[in-house]
Amino acid sequence: MRKRALVLAVAVVMPLMSAIAGLAYLLWWENTHCLFCGRKLAPGGKCPNPDCSLGRLTD
């Protein structure tokens, strides 16, 4: 019975923790990098790439 409970806990907890970690990474990336060109955002939150469409939209 203990093995079954352990397997069930691992089968539920591991995918859940992986999903939470993936979501946290995506939220961090979205808030620190430009979504169009992937460059790190300037301190004001604008894209430093002059050729990037997001940089032109936020000027």
Phi, psi and omega per residue, in radians:
M1 nan -0.640 -3.141
R2 -1.142 -0.673 3.140
K3 -1.115 -0.719 -3.140
R4 -1.119 -0.734 3.115
A5 -1.145 -0.689 3.118
L6 -1.152 -0.779 3.120
V7 -1.102 -0.746 3.118
L8 -1.118 -0.733 3.125
A9 -1.110 -0.745 3.126
V10 -1.181 -0.697 -3.123
A11 -1.161 -0.454 3.140
V12 -1.665 -0.750 -3.039
V13 -1.263 -0.760 -3.072
M14 -1.083 -0.858 3.097
P15 -1.121 -0.619 3.116
L16 -1.137 -0.784 3.114
M17 -1.163 -0.639 3.092
S18 -1.122 -0.734 3.117
A19 -1.134 -0.727 3.116
I20 -1.118 -0.750 3.122
A21 -1.141 -0.716 3.103
G22 -1.113 -0.734 3.112
L23 -1.141 -0.722 3.105
A24 -1.086 -0.725 3.118
Y25 -1.121 -0.772 3.138
L26 -1.117 -0.685 3.096
L27 -1.146 -0.700 3.088
W28 -1.099 -0.807 -3.112
W29 -1.069 -0.768 -3.103
E30 -1.101 -0.592 -3.100
N31 -1.518 -0.206 -3.091
T32 -2.097 -0.161 -3.110
H33 -2.320 2.660 3.080
C34 -1.204 2.325 -3.114
L35 -1.317 -0.379 -3.088
F36 -1.548 -0.754 -3.078
C37 -1.992 -0.212 3.070
G38 1.462 0.068 3.127
R39 -1.395 2.695 3.134
K40 -1.188 2.378 -3.094
L41 -1.260 2.626 3.075
A42 -1.248 2.895 -3.121
P43 -0.961 -0.540 3.133
G44 -1.401 -0.007 -3.136
G45 1.534 0.162 -3.139
K46 -1.745 2.688 3.111
C47 -1.326 2.244 -3.119
P48 -1.367 -0.168 -3.111
N49 -1.392 2.040 -3.111
P50 -1.199 -0.358 -3.141
D51 -1.554 -0.053 -3.085
C52 -1.436 2.380 -3.124
S53 -1.188 -0.550 3.122
L54 -1.186 -0.618 3.104
G55 -1.097 -0.663 3.114
R56 -1.266 -0.586 -3.115
L57 -1.224 -0.525 -3.066
T58 -1.696 0.064 3.112
D59 -1.256 nan nan
